[in-house]
């Protein structure tokens, strides 16, 4: 059985480009700490190439873990979150729900980068919502609410808990007009 978190390939392609946009906004946080490490930037480039149809899902799936490993090169929680945002964007080829993971890690990184601004992560969420095309919005509306479906990244676990779960819940609330 295919998980509802997978999404059809055309929806994953458009969501991958949006996820790459989200991750790219915080990429400088990682690159400032690991300027010689190109894995996060490469993950974003591959997510964009997948979105444009230049890479197959199989090609992208094989490479998605490289950026997750890059998170270990970061010296701060914000840099780590930025690398994880890139990794989540790269993983959209595998499962569309990772687009919300990319957005959540991006907003978390933005918040960590501005600890004196309690609205920093919400400002990032607002940008993410305005950056969504109608196609991305329609694709993401197909995903189950965070924490409710065990068959993917939105299941009970890391993306469903703490600040990441809060961010994804806020995005989904906007998608569904709650």
C-alpha positions as CSV (number, residue, x, y, z in Angstrom):
1,X,0.0,0.0,0.0
2,X,1.3,3.4,-0.9
3,X,1.3,5.9,1.9
4,X,-0.9,9.1,1.6
5,X,2.3,10.9,2.5
6,X,3.9,9.9,-0.8
7,X,1.9,12.1,-3.2
8,X,1.7,11.6,-7.0
9,X,5.0,12.4,-8.8
10,X,3.8,15.6,-10.4
11,X,2.8,16.9,-7.0
12,X,6.2,15.8,-5.5
13,X,7.9,17.7,-8.3
14,X,6.2,21.0,-7.6
15,X,6.5,20.5,-3.8
16,X,10.2,19.8,-4.2
17,X,10.8,23.2,-5.8
18,X,8.9,25.0,-3.0
19,X,10.8,22.9,-0.4
20,X,14.1,23.9,-2.1
21,X,13.0,27.6,-1.9
22,X,12.3,27.2,1.8
23,X,15.7,25.5,2.5
24,X,17.7,27.9,0.4
25,X,16.5,30.9,2.5
26,X,18.4,29.5,5.6
27,X,21.2,27.8,3.8
28,X,23.6,30.6,4.7
29,X,23.3,29.6,8.3
30,X,24.9,26.2,7.5
31,X,27.4,27.6,5.0
32,X,28.7,30.1,7.4
33,X,29.7,27.2,9.7
34,X,30.8,24.7,7.1
35,X,31.9,26.8,4.1
36,X,33.7,23.9,2.4
37,X,30.8,21.5,2.8
38,X,28.7,21.6,-0.4
39,X,26.3,18.7,0.6
40,X,23.4,20.9,1.7
41,X,23.7,23.2,-1.3
42,X,23.9,20.2,-3.6
43,X,20.8,18.7,-2.0
44,X,18.9,21.9,-2.8
45,X,20.1,21.8,-6.3
46,X,19.1,18.2,-6.7
47,X,15.6,19.0,-5.3
48,X,15.3,21.7,-7.9
49,X,16.5,19.4,-10.7
50,X,13.9,16.8,-9.6
51,X,11.2,19.5,-9.5
52,X,12.1,20.4,-13.1
53,X,12.0,16.8,-14.2
54,X,15.8,16.6,-14.8
55,X,16.3,13.8,-12.2
56,X,14.2,10.7,-11.6
57,X,12.8,9.9,-8.2
58,X,15.2,6.9,-8.1
59,X,18.2,9.1,-8.8
60,X,17.3,11.5,-6.1
61,X,16.3,8.9,-3.5
62,X,19.8,7.4,-3.7
63,X,21.4,10.8,-2.8
64,X,19.0,12.1,-0.2
65,X,21.0,11.0,2.8
66,X,24.1,13.1,2.0
67,X,22.6,16.3,3.3
68,X,21.4,14.6,6.4
69,X,25.0,13.7,7.1
70,X,26.0,17.3,6.5
71,X,24.1,18.4,9.5
72,X,26.9,16.9,11.6
73,X,29.3,19.5,10.2
74,X,27.3,22.4,11.7
75,X,28.5,24.0,14.9
76,X,25.1,25.4,16.0
77,X,21.5,24.2,16.2
78,X,20.6,26.8,13.6
79,X,23.2,25.5,11.2
80,X,22.1,21.9,11.9
81,X,18.4,22.8,11.2
82,X,19.4,24.5,7.9
83,X,21.2,21.4,6.7
84,X,18.3,19.3,7.7
85,X,16.0,21.6,5.8
86,X,18.1,20.9,2.7
87,X,18.0,17.2,3.3
88,X,14.2,17.2,3.7
89,X,13.9,19.1,0.4
90,X,16.0,16.4,-1.3
91,X,13.8,13.7,0.2
92,X,10.6,15.1,-1.4
93,X,11.4,12.9,-4.4
94,X,10.9,9.9,-2.2
95,X,7.8,11.2,-0.2
96,X,6.0,14.5,-0.7
97,X,5.5,14.9,3.1
98,X,9.2,15.8,3.3
99,X,8.2,19.2,1.8
100,X,6.6,20.1,5.1
101,X,9.8,18.8,6.9
102,X,11.9,21.2,4.8
103,X,9.6,24.1,5.7
104,X,9.6,23.2,9.4
105,X,13.4,22.9,9.6
106,X,13.7,26.2,7.7
107,X,11.4,28.0,10.0
108,X,13.2,26.4,13.0
109,X,16.6,27.6,11.7
110,X,15.2,31.1,11.1
111,X,14.0,31.2,14.7
112,X,17.2,29.9,16.1
113,X,19.2,32.5,14.1
114,X,17.1,35.3,15.7
115,X,16.7,34.3,19.4
116,X,15.8,37.8,20.4
117,X,12.9,37.9,17.9
118,X,10.0,35.6,19.1
119,X,8.2,36.1,15.8
120,X,11.2,35.0,13.6
121,X,9.9,31.5,12.9
122,X,6.4,32.7,12.4
123,X,7.7,35.3,9.9
124,X,9.3,32.5,8.0
125,X,6.1,30.5,8.0
126,X,4.3,33.5,6.6
127,X,6.8,33.8,3.8
128,X,6.5,30.1,3.1
129,X,2.7,30.3,2.8
130,X,2.9,33.3,0.5
131,X,5.6,31.5,-1.6
132,X,3.3,28.5,-2.3
133,X,1.8,28.2,-5.7
134,X,-1.7,27.0,-6.1
135,X,-0.3,23.6,-7.2
136,X,1.9,23.3,-4.1
137,X,-1.0,24.3,-1.9
138,X,-3.3,21.7,-3.5
139,X,-0.6,19.0,-3.3
140,X,0.1,19.7,0.4
141,X,-3.6,19.7,1.2
142,X,-3.6,15.9,0.3
143,X,-1.3,15.1,3.2
144,X,-2.7,13.8,6.4
145,X,-2.5,16.0,9.5
146,X,0.9,15.8,11.2
147,X,1.1,13.0,13.8
148,X,-1.9,11.0,12.5
149,X,-0.5,8.7,9.8
150,X,2.4,6.3,10.8
151,X,3.4,5.6,7.2
152,X,5.8,8.4,6.6
153,X,7.7,11.4,8.0
154,X,4.5,13.1,9.3
155,X,3.8,10.2,11.6
156,X,4.2,10.3,15.4
157,X,7.9,11.2,15.9
158,X,10.4,13.9,15.2
159,X,8.4,16.0,12.7
160,X,5.3,15.7,14.8
161,X,6.8,16.9,18.1
162,X,8.2,20.1,19.5
163,X,8.7,23.1,17.4
164,X,8.7,21.1,14.2
165,X,5.3,19.7,15.0
166,X,4.1,23.2,15.9
167,X,5.3,24.7,12.6
168,X,3.8,21.9,10.5
169,X,0.5,22.2,12.4
170,X,0.5,26.0,11.7
171,X,1.1,25.4,8.0
172,X,-1.5,22.8,7.7
173,X,-4.0,25.0,9.6
174,X,-3.5,27.6,7.0
175,X,-3.9,25.1,4.2
176,X,-7.2,24.0,5.6
177,X,-8.4,27.4,6.6
178,X,-8.4,26.6,10.4
